[in-house]
Amino acid sequence: MQDFTQIGNQPNDDFHNIEAAKTLDTVFNEWQSGKQVVEWTVIPPADPQELANREKMLKMSMFSSPILLVGGCVLAAAFADLGTTMSIILIAIGIGLAVCELMFLFPYMIKMARKNLINAITIKIDRNKKLATITRQQQNKKVKYGQQGVLPAFRLPETNRSQYADKRAALQQQITAETGFLFEE
């Protein structure tokens, strides 16, 4: 049986390494094959202070939410004319839901908060229309080829860094040569 209490404490370096490598490989292959619409997502590294604030808020909700849930069930059982057996069942359901929330939901939420998916940047280049769409936090910015467009650099995985650094440099040069967009580090 998996130990769900450790989910929130696992390092997320593997997530970023896997995503960075997969993104570079996919976009490189699609660009080389001449695909007309190429789309990818860059997940920037999270600011440590922002991560600490997110985890603090999640942990505060981790304690307040189950207390409110159980408290609501106790109040409902006390003020409703349900009978002793139904009141006990309602309180037991509230306690069961609170325990499930603590064991399964919150460790998963903490792990997801560490991945920095909130600040992901999606880039879509349409080679037919000669147009790039950059989406940051649900705001789209459309830039035509040759304009002053700046794209986020592809992230490098920590493993096989030199292999991917060469691939990233070649891909970014090809994209810049065709579109005129620069890459920010």
C-alpha positions in Angstrom: 0.0 0.0 0.0 1.3 3.5 -0.9 2.2 5.9 1.9 0.1 8.9 1.0 1.4 11.0 3.9 4.7 11.4 2.0 3.3 12.7 -1.3 3.6 16.3 -0.3 7.3 15.9 0.7 8.6 14.3 -2.5 11.0 16.4 -4.6 9.6 17.7 -7.8 12.9 17.9 -9.6 11.9 14.8 -11.6 8.7 16.5 -12.8 10.6 19.5 -14.2 13.3 17.3 -15.7 10.8 15.0 -17.4 8.7 17.9 -18.7 11.7 19.9 -19.9 13.2 16.9 -21.8 9.8 15.9 -23.3 9.0 19.5 -24.4 12.4 19.9 -26.0 12.2 16.6 -27.8 8.7 17.1 -29.0 9.1 20.7 -30.3 12.4 19.9 -31.9 10.9 16.9 -33.8 7.8 18.9 -34.8 9.9 21.9 -36.0 12.3 19.7 -37.9 9.4 17.8 -39.6 7.9 21.1 -40.8 4.7 20.9 -38.8 2.6 24.0 -39.5 1.3 24.6 -36.0 3.7 24.0 -33.2 2.6 24.4 -29.6 4.5 24.0 -26.3 4.3 25.0 -22.7 7.2 26.3 -20.6 6.9 25.9 -16.8 9.2 28.6 -15.3 11.0 27.8 -12.0 9.0 29.0 -9.1 10.1 31.7 -6.8 10.9 30.1 -3.4 9.0 32.8 -1.5 5.9 32.2 -3.7 6.2 28.5 -3.1 6.5 29.0 0.6 3.4 31.2 0.6 1.3 28.7 -1.4 2.3 25.9 0.9 1.5 28.0 4.0 -2.0 28.7 2.7 -2.6 25.1 1.8 -1.4 23.9 5.2 -3.7 26.5 7.0 -6.6 25.2 5.0 -5.5 21.7 5.8 -6.4 22.3 9.4 -9.3 24.7 9.1 -11.3 22.8 6.5 -11.6 19.4 8.4 -12.5 21.3 11.6 -15.2 23.2 9.8 -16.5 20.0 8.2 -16.7 18.1 11.5 -18.1 21.2 13.3 -20.8 21.6 10.7 -21.8 18.0 11.0 -21.9 18.2 14.8 -24.0 21.4 14.7 -26.4 19.8 12.1 -26.7 16.7 14.3 -27.4 18.8 17.4 -30.0 21.2 15.9 -31.7 18.8 13.5 -34.3 16.4 14.9 -32.6 13.3 13.5 -32.5 11.0 16.4 -29.5 9.6 18.2 -28.5 7.0 15.6 -28.7 9.4 12.7 -26.8 12.1 14.6 -24.0 9.6 15.3 -23.9 8.5 11.6 -23.8 12.2 10.4 -20.9 13.0 12.8 -19.1 9.8 11.7 -19.5 10.7 8.0 -18.1 14.2 8.8 -15.1 12.7 10.6 -14.5 10.2 7.8 -14.6 12.9 5.1 -12.2 15.1 7.2 -9.7 12.2 7.5 -9.9 11.4 3.8 -9.3 15.0 3.0 -6.2 15.1 5.3 -4.8 11.9 4.0 -5.4 12.1 0.3 -6.4 15.5 -1.0 -4.1 17.9 0.8 -0.8 16.0 0.1 -1.8 16.0 -3.6 -2.6 19.7 -3.5 0.7 20.5 -1.9 2.6 18.5 -4.6 0.7 20.3 -7.3 1.4 23.7 -5.8 5.1 23.0 -6.0 5.0 22.3 -9.7 4.3 26.0 -10.5 1.7 25.1 -13.2 0.0 28.4 -12.3 2.7 30.4 -14.1 3.0 28.1 -17.1 3.5 29.9 -20.4 2.0 28.4 -23.6 3.4 29.3 -27.0 1.7 28.4 -30.2 3.4 29.2 -33.5 1.3 29.0 -36.7 3.7 28.8 -39.6 0.9 29.2 -42.2 -0.4 32.5 -40.7 3.1 33.6 -39.6 1.7 34.3 -36.1 2.7 33.4 -32.6 0.2 33.3 -29.7 1.8 33.6 -26.2 -0.5 32.8 -23.3 0.4 33.8 -19.8 -2.1 33.4 -17.0 -5.0 33.3 -19.4 -3.9 36.4 -21.3 -3.2 36.0 -25.0 -0.7 38.1 -26.9 -0.5 37.6 -30.6 2.7 38.6 -32.4 3.4 38.5 -36.1 6.7 37.3 -37.5 9.3 40.0 -37.6 7.8 42.0 -34.7 9.5 42.5 -31.4 8.5 39.1 -30.0 10.2 37.6 -27.0 9.6 34.0 -26.1 10.6 32.2 -22.9 13.7 30.0 -23.3 13.2 26.3 -23.2 14.0 24.9 -19.8 16.9 22.5 -19.6 16.6 19.3 -17.6 19.2 18.7 -15.0 20.0 15.3 -16.4 21.8 15.1 -19.8 22.2 18.8 -19.6 24.9 19.1 -22.3 22.9 17.0 -24.8 19.8 19.1 -24.3 21.7 22.4 -24.2 22.9 21.7 -27.8 19.4 20.7 -28.9 17.9 23.8 -27.2 20.4 26.1 -28.8 19.8 24.7 -32.3 16.0 24.8 -31.9 16.0 28.4 -30.6 18.3 29.5 -33.5 16.0 27.9 -36.0 12.9 29.5 -34.5 14.6 32.9 -34.3 15.8 32.6 -37.9 12.2 31.8 -39.2 10.2 34.1 -36.9 12.5 36.8 -35.8 11.6 36.3 -32.1 14.2 36.3 -29.5 14.4 34.1 -26.5 14.7 35.4 -22.9 16.7 33.4 -20.4 
